[in-house]
Structure formats: structure tokens, C-alpha cells
Amino acid sequence: MPKTVSIISLGCFRNSYDSQAALQKYLDTGYIFKSEPENCDLLLINTCGFIDKAKKESIDTIKDALKLKKRNKIKQISVIGCLAQRYGKELKKAFPGIDSWQGTVDVAAAVKAKNTILPKHLAFLKICEGCVNRCSYCAIPLIKGPLKSRLPDDLVEEAGFLNTQGISELNLIGQDITSYGKDLKGKTDLAGLVKKILKATPDIPWVRLIYAHPKHLSDSVIDLIAHEERICKYIDLPIQHASDRILKMMNRQITQKEIYALIKKLRRRIKGCVIRTSVIVGFPGETEQDFKTLLRFLAEVKFERLGAFVYSREEGTPAYNFKNQVHHNTKQRRLDILMRQQQEIALNANQRFVGRTLDVLVEENEAGASLGRSQYEAYEVDGLIYLPKGLKAGKFVKAKITECLGYDFKAKLAA
């Protein structure tokens, strides 16, 4: 009988891509995929080690898998990914029952993998690995190393393969895709790459760009988003903070004034665009005044989508040794205040969609409704559109937004 393999993928979109690439290697050698880990020959656990919450989830998943192994529900366990890369020696001592440790996945060449762990209509394409920015709080350079842009020909080949798979949405991802090509000695940049990918994927209706560093988002990329109909008018632009003092300590290489000017430019040149950002509260040395500066900036700019996180103190990063670490209770209080403010901002911002007819990609069906997204919501991180039940996943429908529920919407099929 063929051996069976299952995978648990933790963390971000980039990990989902790595998981599919790692899994495909086993499928290519004859393994049969199982969606549930119980009663499989091999379980892969792709870990995340970015912040404390992700580390805990990874550790808990390893412990749960070992319990299944003791009950003979799993024959072998292989732990891969960021946590294994960062803490391999310590983990091997702590969990001797794990059969192998592999660290991060190498995806330098073209990956031709059929969707197994993601919805069949969705695909990610990782265009670069590592990071050039060296933000003082971030452990990515410790785990992934410096920026490594994948070769354009490999990416175009992979995109061309995805074009044959019935994909409805292709997400271009990386730690910072706006830095793509900087290590390739001027051979290409993000705008040039996206043009080639668009040409190679004529049958994919939506192309989405995930993570644009505000310091590196070029006019050529902005113009491409504005004028290419198939590129989602959705800008993923993490600012992390708005206090110039904190931005400098974070080594974000940008000021509040420059961020504000960029947002004005985006909204002027990309008509109707939605901007998603992320911010960190409780960074070392963040005062009440710094926090109020952030609140005022968010209230003025009114991001349609926002994710907020408390600062996670990561060993090996410069910020780990910064003085005036903020107490956990203060971090949580500030997060709660910020999210209450953002809830009202999002509700008001999203009211503009009520009455509009949008192209909506159906994601799945649940009891009583179909769930979908417009180009203004990214997979798994933003709100959903509730549609009449029974619609086919992976297909587009015309839907009229009838009600804003804060982060989500209700809609009916357009006549």
C-alpha cells in the first residue's frame, strides 16, 4: 500500500506556500495525501517562530502530534519551518520523539504543486525570501537571512503552471515584495516581474500583491496597480507606528510625514483602493504620548483594514536589549483602546460599499450562507461577504452589498 502523508501548516501565507512545496516532494515520490493527521504514515508540521504567540502554537502542535504517535495514530513526525530553523538544537533535546527536523524550505526553483492544503481556486507565489530592512524588532533575518529574490524565469514558469490549474486568485508574497530584485544587480524589479507574471497568467482573474514596505513602494508599482484591471486595488502597507521617535527606534527608515504623503498618493492615483496596514503597540520605550500620536494618525488616515499586535520581545533582535520594556498589561490596554477606535473607523469606511455591486469570489458554504470576498478583502485576514447559500466555491458572482456589519458585509445576487 502507498504511504500516506499529512501536514499541519502554521503561521502566515508564506508558510502556506512552503508547506505546499514541502508536501509536493512527498506526493511526487508516491505518497498519498491525507487531510487529517490521524492514521497517517508521516505527519509534517510546518512551524512558525516569528513571535511568542506563534511559538506557543507550534510547540503545542508538536506536543499534540507526539500524543497521537504514542497511540500509534502517526508513524513518523517531521518538524520543519521557522521554529525548527531558529531553535533546532533546543527542540531536538526537548522532543526526542520527533523523527526529523528540517528547518526552512528551499524554494529557489520553480514549484509545480497542485493545491492540496489551500482552496483549489487560490494560489500563492513566493517571489522572494528573507529581508533587507533589518527592523529592530523583527526575527525574520535571524530565521530567513538576507533578501534572496527568486529568478524571474523560475517565477514566470511557476505562474504559467498555476495558470493551467483553474486558479481564480494569485497572491504574490514575500517578507517585503517591494524590495524584490535589489539583490539581482538591476536585472529586474517588482514592476517588471509583475508585468511578466500578468502575461503568463491570462486566465487568472485576480492578482494580489501582499506586503509592500512603505519605504520601498515605487511609483512604477503604484501605476501598475492603478492601470492593470486584474491587479486587486488592495494595498497591504504595514506602517507599524506613527511616532517618528518609535519609527526611528524600529529602524523603519521612514517618517510619519512620508507615510502620510504616500497614503495620499495611493488614494489619489488608485481610485477606490482599500489600504490595509498593521501596527505594533508597546514597543520598548513607547510612551503614552507616542501611543496617542499613533491613535491620532489612525483616526486621521482612516485605514479601511488594520491588524494590530502587541510587541513581542524576540531574542537576537536589537530591540530585545532596548531599555524601558513596556509592561504586558500596558500593551494589552493600548491594544484594546486602538482596536475599539479602529472598529468605528472600519464601520464608517466600509459604509461606502453599501449599495454597490461588486465581483465577489465565492470561498465556501456554511449552514445558511455562502461566504465570499471582493478584491478589497484578502484571504483569511480580512472580513467576509455573506451571500445566499448554495453558490459554487471558486466562482465569481455579481453581488450587491446590502449591509455593513463592521468588518463583514451582507449581499444579495445582483439582478
Secondary structure, 3 states (H helix, E strand, C coil): CCCEEEEEECCCHHHHHHHHHHHHHHHHCCCEECCCCCCEEEEEEEECCCCHHHHHHHHHHHHHHHHHHHCCCEEEEEEEEHHHHHHHHHHHHHCCCCCEEEECCCCCCCCCCCCCCCCCCEEEEECEECCCCCCCCCCHHHHHCCCEECCHHHHHHHHHHHHCCCCCEEEEECCCHHHCCCCCCCCCCHHHHHHHHHHHCCCCCEEEECCCCCCCCCHHHHHHHHHCCCECCEEECCCECCCHHHHHHHCCCCCHHHHHHHHHHHHHHCCCCEEEEEEEECCCCCCHHHHHHHHHHHHHHCCCEEEEEECCCCCCCHHHHCCCCCCHHHHHHHHHHHHHHHHHHHHHHHHHHCCCEEEEEEEEEECCEEEEECCCCCCCCCCCEEECCCCCCCCEEEEEEEEECCCCEEEEECC
